[in-house]
Amino acid sequence: MSRARSTLAAMVGVLLIAGSAFYLGRATSPSTVVAAQPADARRVLYWHDPMVPAQRFDKPGKSPFMDMQLVPVYSDEAGDAKGVSVSAGVQQNLGIRYTTVRSEQVASSFDAIGTVQFDERLNVAVQTRVAGYVERLFVRAPMERVRKGQALATIFAPEWLGPLNELVALKRAGVADDLVAAARERTRAMSIPIELVRQAEAGGIPTARFTLTAPASGVIAELGVREGVAVTPGTTLFRVAGLERIWAVADVPEVQAIRLAAGQKVRATLQADPSQSFDGTLTEIIPEVSATTRTLKARFEVDNRAGRLTPGMLLRLSIGGASGEHLMVASESVIRTGKRAIVIVQQEGGAFEPRDVAVGAEHGDDVEITSGLVEGERVVASGQFLIDSEASLRSVVGNLAAASVSSPSPMTNQHVGQGKVESVTSETITISHGPILSMKWPAMTMGFGKSAAAAFADIRPGDDVRFTFEEGGATGYRLVSVVKAVARARP
């Protein structure tokens, strides 16, 4: 009997040891699991309502402003006051592209389109200083090419016959030389060509017909007479325009015109045939700005001794300038707001930072950066506005909600709604309201701020109310009035 009791006692001892080990294992297993958690687990900084990002909460729960749960903000996506982090997946979905700030040797050159015109300084007017008639015309059409010394017209001047006959008579009479010299001086005063005077003295037969010749080579830009017409002193019979040099007149935007200086060299290419090029020089900038196009006219002198350029042709002018080292980025990466120029810079670790920059001249698809960036930095070339939107929701870049809390506008618009009171605190009243058309809101449950803790003391949960609110307050919207709705009597 004693042996059976001993065996039973031994079995009970074993069971007690096994049970102790079991319960001990259960008690120690949670601590073992906790210790096995990865050290790089995401740490929650705070919770917030994305509709009111300025308010932060230290624990999860339901939003006091909207009928939704609070959203956690993790340490690896909160960023700091200067940047915002965007996950790689979101960046891929947004289609974000980058460009690198680089230093390049850039010449301040640009292209312009110029129109070929006559060089007005080469124009020569052909006139007669005596009254007469056009007996014969050798050039009968404008824009006809002429050479220097070519006959243009024959003029008959009856007024010249008297002085010439007098000179011939004095020489035949053998008078003193001073009288002959006086007669010769009279012919010179009447602008009688020296050839007619010599012909009269040599042959003794005066003639009043003379031929006008072209004083320079070019084209007849103006033809002012026809055969048989009478002419008077000072009448312009022909105007000859030279072609050995031409003007290329281009409209240059005023932002580029400030970089022009007289004497700059230009390479002109024929618009109709790019294989033909010419050398030119900037001679003058016309001091007049077009009020409609905001351009100035620049006048370039181009060599045309080969005669290949004709007025009216178009030339592409490549205007060169001094070169220098400049920081360059793609023009699409710069956000221009009118008063500011902003780029989104990618920081170390993948965060993004908006930065003000000063821009210079544009060169094709790139733009100069005069301050605000350094060589080697990466900036966002596309997707800037989507990053700024992401940052705004996280209260990093331009938190509009915080601005409205700190400085509410006295000129806010008021809106009216109708709903049922869900809860009342010293700071807010939560209302389940119907659609609010003035705000384009659907039906929802949200919290509205109170101007004071004692405000709307007669309002209780479950009341049907008609309320008026405006923008402002800690929640973003502040109640102006809350009135209980009058219940309709049933028939």
C-alpha positions in Angstrom: 0.0 0.0 0.0 2.8 2.4 0.8 4.4 1.6 -2.5 1.3 2.7 -4.3 1.2 5.9 -2.4 4.8 6.6 -3.3 4.1 6.1 -7.0 1.1 8.4 -6.9 3.1 11.1 -5.1 5.8 10.9 -7.8 3.2 11.3 -10.6 1.7 14.3 -8.9 5.1 15.9 -8.6 5.8 15.4 -12.3 2.5 17.0 -13.2 3.1 19.9 -11.0 6.6 20.5 -12.5 5.1 20.3 -16.1 2.3 22.7 -15.2 4.7 25.2 -13.7 6.8 25.0 -16.8 3.8 25.5 -19.1 2.5 28.5 -17.2 6.0 29.9 -16.9 6.4 29.6 -20.7 3.1 31.4 -21.3 4.2 34.2 -19.0 7.5 34.7 -20.6 6.6 34.3 -24.3 5.1 37.8 -24.8 8.3 39.5 -23.7 10.2 37.3 -26.0 7.9 38.4 -28.9 8.2 42.0 -28.1 12.0 41.8 -28.0 11.9 40.2 -31.4 10.2 43.2 -33.0 12.3 44.9 -35.7 14.2 47.9 -34.6 13.3 49.8 -37.8 9.5 49.7 -37.2 7.7 52.9 -38.3 7.2 55.3 -35.5 4.0 57.3 -35.3 4.6 61.0 -34.5 1.0 62.1 -34.2 -2.5 61.6 -35.6 -4.4 64.3 -37.5 -7.5 64.9 -39.6 -6.4 65.5 -43.2 -9.2 68.0 -43.6 -7.9 70.1 -40.6 -4.1 69.3 -40.7 -3.2 72.1 -38.3 -4.6 70.1 -35.3 -2.5 67.2 -34.0 -3.5 64.4 -31.6 -1.4 62.1 -29.4 -3.6 59.0 -29.8 -5.8 57.5 -32.5 -9.6 57.9 -32.5 -12.4 59.5 -34.3 -12.0 63.0 -35.6 -13.9 65.7 -33.7 -14.3 67.7 -36.9 -15.4 65.1 -39.5 -17.1 61.7 -39.4 -13.9 59.8 -40.0 -10.9 58.2 -38.2 -7.7 60.2 -37.4 -4.8 59.4 -39.8 -1.3 58.6 -38.4 1.7 60.6 -39.5 4.9 58.6 -39.4 8.4 59.8 -38.6 9.7 58.8 -42.1 7.1 60.9 -43.9 6.5 63.9 -41.7 9.5 65.8 -42.9 10.4 69.1 -41.2 9.6 72.7 -41.6 11.6 72.9 -44.8 10.7 69.7 -46.6 8.2 67.0 -47.3 8.8 63.3 -47.9 7.0 61.5 -50.7 7.2 57.8 -51.0 8.8 56.2 -54.1 5.5 54.7 -55.1 3.7 58.1 -54.9 6.5 59.7 -56.9 6.1 57.0 -59.6 2.4 57.5 -59.7 2.8 61.3 -59.9 5.3 60.9 -62.8 7.9 63.1 -61.2 11.0 63.8 -63.3 14.3 65.5 -62.1 17.0 67.7 -63.6 20.4 68.6 -62.2 21.7 72.1 -61.7 24.7 72.4 -64.0 27.3 75.0 -64.8 27.8 75.8 -68.5 29.7 78.2 -70.7 26.9 80.2 -72.3 27.1 83.0 -74.8 24.5 85.8 -74.6 23.4 85.2 -78.2 20.0 84.9 -79.7 18.4 84.7 -83.1 16.1 87.2 -84.8 14.3 87.5 -88.1 15.3 90.6 -90.2 13.8 92.1 -93.3 16.2 93.3 -96.1 15.8 97.0 -96.8 17.8 99.6 -98.9 20.6 101.3 -97.1 19.3 104.8 -97.1 22.8 106.2 -96.9 23.6 104.9 -100.4 20.6 106.7 -102.0 21.4 109.4 -104.5 18.9 111.9 -105.9 19.2 113.1 -109.6 17.9 116.6 -110.2 18.2 119.4 -112.7 18.9 123.0 -111.7 17.3 124.6 -114.8 13.8 124.7 -116.3 13.5 122.6 -119.4 11.9 119.5 -121.0 12.7 115.8 -121.0 13.4 115.0 -124.7 14.4 111.4 -124.2 14.1 108.9 -121.4 16.5 105.9 -121.3 15.2 104.4 -118.0 11.4 103.8 -118.2 10.5 101.7 -115.1 11.2 101.8 -111.3 13.5 99.2 -109.8 15.5 98.9 -113.0 19.2 98.3 -112.4 21.6 100.9 -113.6 25.4 101.3 -113.6 27.5 104.3 -112.6 27.7 106.7 -115.6 24.8 105.1 -117.5 22.6 107.6 -119.4 19.2 108.3 -117.8 17.6 111.1 -119.8 18.3 113.9 -122.3 17.2 117.4 -121.1 16.7 120.5 -123.3 17.2 123.8 -121.4 16.4 126.9 -123.5 17.7 129.2 -120.8 21.2 128.0 -121.4 21.4 129.2 -125.0 21.8 132.9 -124.1 24.9 132.6 -121.8 26.5 130.1 -124.2 26.0 132.4 -127.3 27.3 135.3 -125.3 30.5 133.4 -124.4 31.0 132.3 -128.1 30.5 135.9 -129.4 33.0 137.4 -126.9 35.7 134.9 -127.9 35.1 135.6 -131.6 35.3 139.4 -131.0 38.7 139.0 -129.3 37.8 141.0 -126.2 39.9 141.1 -123.1 40.4 137.8 -121.3 38.7 139.2 -118.1 35.4 139.7 -120.1 35.6 136.1 -121.4 36.3 134.8 -117.9 33.3 136.7 -116.6 31.0 135.2 -119.2 32.4 131.7 -118.4 31.7 132.3 -114.7 28.1 133.2 -115.6 27.6 129.8 -117.2 29.0 128.2 -114.1 26.5 130.1 -111.9 23.7 128.8 -114.1 24.9 125.2 -113.5 25.6 124.7 -117.2 27.6 121.5 -117.5 31.3 122.1 -118.2 31.2 119.8 -121.2 28.6 122.1 -122.9 30.8 125.1 -122.2 33.9 123.5 -123.7 32.0 122.3 -126.7 30.7 125.8 -127.4 34.1 127.4 -127.0 35.8 124.7 -129.2 33.2 124.4 -132.0 31.5 127.7 -131.8 28.0 126.1 -132.0 26.2 126.4 -128.6 23.8 123.6 -127.6 21.3 123.4 -124.7 20.8 119.7 -124.7 22.6 117.6 -122.1 22.4 114.0 -120.8 21.8 113.1 -117.2 23.9 110.0 -116.1 23.6 107.7 -113.1 25.9 109.0 -110.3 26.2 105.5 -108.7 25.3 101.9 -109.5 22.1 100.4 -108.1 18.4 100.4 -108.9 16.0 103.2 -109.8 14.1 103.4 -106.5 12.1 106.4 -107.7 11.2 107.5 -111.2 9.6 111.0 -111.2 9.4 112.0 -114.9 8.2 110.8 -118.3 9.3 111.8 -121.8 8.1 115.3 -122.9 7.3 116.6 -119.4 8.6 120.0 -118.3 11.0 120.1 -115.4 11.8 122.8 -113.0 14.9 123.4 -110.8 14.9 121.2 -107.7 12.7 118.5 -109.1 13.9 115.0 -108.3 13.9 113.1 -111.6 15.5 109.9 -110.3 16.5 108.3 -107.1 19.2 105.7 -107.3 19.4 103.2 -104.4 22.8 101.4 -103.9 22.9 97.6 -103.4 26.5 97.0 -102.4 25.3 97.2 -98.8 21.8 96.6 -97.4 20.1 96.9 -94.1 18.6 94.0 -92.2 16.0 95.5 -89.8 14.8 93.1 -87.0 12.3 93.5 -84.2 14.1 92.6 -81.0 12.2 92.0 -77.7 13.1 94.7 -75.2 14.3 92.1 -72.7 17.0 91.0 -75.3 17.6 94.5 -76.7 19.4 95.6 -73.5 22.2 93.2 -74.4 22.7 94.8 -77.8 25.6 97.3 -78.5 26.6 99.0 -81.7 29.4 97.2 -83.4 28.2 93.6 -82.5 28.9 91.1 -85.3 26.0 89.1 -86.8 25.8 86.1 -89.0 22.9 86.4 -91.5 21.5 83.4 -93.2 19.0 83.5 -96.0 15.7 82.2 -94.8 14.8 80.7 -98.2 18.3 79.1 -98.6 20.2 78.4 -95.4 23.3 77.5 -97.4 23.8 81.2 -98.2 25.2 83.3 -95.3 26.5 86.8 -95.0 28.5 88.9 -92.5 27.0 91.9 -90.8 27.4 94.5 -88.1 24.9 96.1 -85.7 24.9 99.8 -86.7 22.0 101.3 -84.8 19.2 100.5 -82.4 16.1 102.7 -83.2 15.2 104.5 -79.9 11.5 103.6 -80.1 9.6 100.8 -78.4 6.4 99.3 -80.0 3.6 99.7 -77.5 1.8 96.6 -78.9 4.7 94.1 -79.3 7.2 95.6 -76.8 10.0 95.3 -79.3 12.7 97.6 -80.6 14.0 97.8 -84.2 17.7 97.0 -84.6 19.4 97.9 -87.9 22.2 95.6 -89.1 24.5 96.4 -92.0 25.1 93.4 -94.3 27.6 93.1 -97.1 25.9 92.6 -100.5 28.6 93.2 -103.0 27.7 89.9 -104.7 24.2 91.3 -105.3 22.4 88.2 -103.9 20.2 90.1 -101.5 17.1 92.0 -102.6 14.9 94.3 -100.5 12.0 92.3 -99.0 13.9 89.1 -98.4 14.0 87.5 -94.9 17.2 86.8 -93.1 17.8 84.8 -89.9 20.2 86.8 -87.8 22.4 85.0 -85.2 23.5 87.8 -82.9 26.5 86.9 -80.8 27.5 88.3 -77.4 30.0 87.8 -74.6 30.2 84.3 -73.1 30.4 83.4 -69.4 29.9 80.6 -66.9 26.2 80.4 -65.7 24.1 77.9 -63.6 21.5 76.4 -65.8 18.3 74.3 -65.2 15.4 73.3 -67.4 12.9 76.1 -67.8 10.0 73.8 -67.0 11.4 73.3 -63.4 10.8 76.9 -62.5 7.4 77.9 -61.1 6.7 81.6 -61.8 4.1 83.2 -59.6 4.4 86.7 -61.0 6.5 88.1 -58.1 8.5 85.0 -57.3 10.3 82.2 -59.0 10.3 78.9 -57.1 11.9 75.5 -57.7 11.4 72.2 -55.7 14.7 70.9 -54.6 15.3 67.2 -53.7 17.2 67.0 -50.4 19.3 64.2 -49.0 17.1 61.3 -47.9 14.4 62.0 -50.6 12.6 65.0 -48.9 11.6 68.0 -51.1 12.2 71.7 -50.3 10.6 74.7 -52.1 13.2 77.4 -52.7 13.1 80.9 -54.1 15.5 81.6 -56.9 16.5 84.5 -59.2 16.4 83.7 -62.9 18.3 85.3 -65.7 18.0 84.9 -69.5 16.6 81.9 -71.2 18.6 79.8 -73.6 16.4 77.5 -75.6 14.8 75.0 -73.1 17.1 76.2 -70.3 17.2 79.2 -68.0 20.0 80.9 -66.1 19.8 80.8 -62.2 21.6 83.8 -60.7 21.0 82.9 -57.1 19.2 80.3 -54.9 20.9 77.1 -56.2 24.3 75.5 -56.3 25.8 73.2 -58.9 24.9 69.6 -58.6 21.6 70.0 -56.8 18.6 68.0 -58.1 15.3 69.9 -58.8 11.9 68.6 -59.9 11.3 69.1 -63.6 7.7 67.9 -63.6 5.1 67.3 -60.9 6.0 70.3 -58.8 2.4 71.2 -58.2 1.5 67.7 -57.1 4.3 67.7 -54.6 3.2 71.1 -53.3 -0.3 69.7 -52.9 1.0 66.7 -51.0 3.1 69.1 -48.8 0.2 71.3 -48.1 -1.9 68.4 -46.8 0.9 67.7 -44.3 1.3 71.3 -43.1 4.8 71.6 -44.5 4.5 73.9 -47.5 2.1 76.8 -47.2 -0.3 75.5 -44.6 -3.4 77.5 -45.3 -5.4 76.0 -42.4 -2.8 77.2 -39.9 -2.8 80.7 -41.5 -6.6 80.9 -41.2 -6.3 79.9 -37.5 -3.7 82.5 -36.7 -5.2 85.4 -38.6 -8.9 84.8 -39.5 -10.2 87.3 -42.1 -12.8 89.7 -40.8 -14.5 89.5 -44.2 -15.4 85.8 -44.2 -18.6 84.6 -45.9 -21.3 83.0 -43.8 -23.0 79.8 -44.7 -26.3 78.2 -43.5 -27.0 74.6 -42.8 -29.6 72.3 -41.1 -29.0 69.2 -39.1 -29.0 67.2 -35.8 -26.7 67.8 -32.9 -24.6 64.8 -32.0 -22.5 66.1 -29.2 -21.7 69.3 -27.3 -18.4 70.3 -25.6 -17.0 73.5 -24.2 -15.2 74.1 -27.5 -17.2 72.4 -30.3 -20.6 71.3 -31.3 -20.7 68.2 -33.6 -23.6 68.3 -36.1 -24.8 65.8 -38.6 -26.0 68.1 -41.3 -27.4 67.9 -44.8 -25.8 69.2 -48.0 -24.6 72.8 -47.9 -24.8 74.2 -51.4 -22.8 77.4 -50.8 -19.8 75.3 -49.8 -20.6 72.5 -52.3 -20.5 70.1 -49.3 -22.4 66.7 -49.2 -24.2 65.6 -46.1 -21.7 64.7 -43.4 -21.0 64.9 -39.6 -18.4 67.4 -38.5 -17.4 69.6 -35.6 -17.9 73.4 -35.5 -16.0 75.6 -33.1 -17.7 77.8 -30.5 -16.8 81.4 -29.9 -17.0 80.8 -26.1 -17.5 77.9 -23.7 -20.9 79.3 -22.6 -22.2 80.0 -26.1 -25.4 78.2 -27.2 -26.1 76.9 -23.7 -29.6 75.8 -24.6 -28.4 73.4 -27.3 -28.4 69.7 -26.4 -27.5 66.5 -28.2 -30.4 65.3 -30.3 -31.7 68.8 -31.1 -32.7 69.5 -34.7 -31.1 72.9 -35.4 -30.6 75.5 -38.1 -27.1 77.0 -37.9 -25.0 79.6 -39.5 -21.2 79.4 -39.6 -18.1 81.1 -41.1 -14.5 80.2 -41.8 -12.1 80.5 -38.8 -11.5 79.2 -35.4 -9.5 76.2 -34.2 -11.5 73.7 -36.2 -11.5 75.8 -39.4 -15.2 76.7 -39.1 -16.8 78.7 -36.4 -20.6 78.8 -35.5 -22.2 82.2 -35.6 -25.7 81.2 -34.6 -27.5 77.9 -33.7 -31.3 77.9 -33.5 -33.6 75.0 -32.6 -35.8 74.0 -35.5 -39.5 74.2 -34.8 -41.2 70.8 -34.9 -44.1 70.6 -37.3 -47.4 69.5 -35.8 -48.8 66.3 -37.3 -52.3 66.6 -38.9 
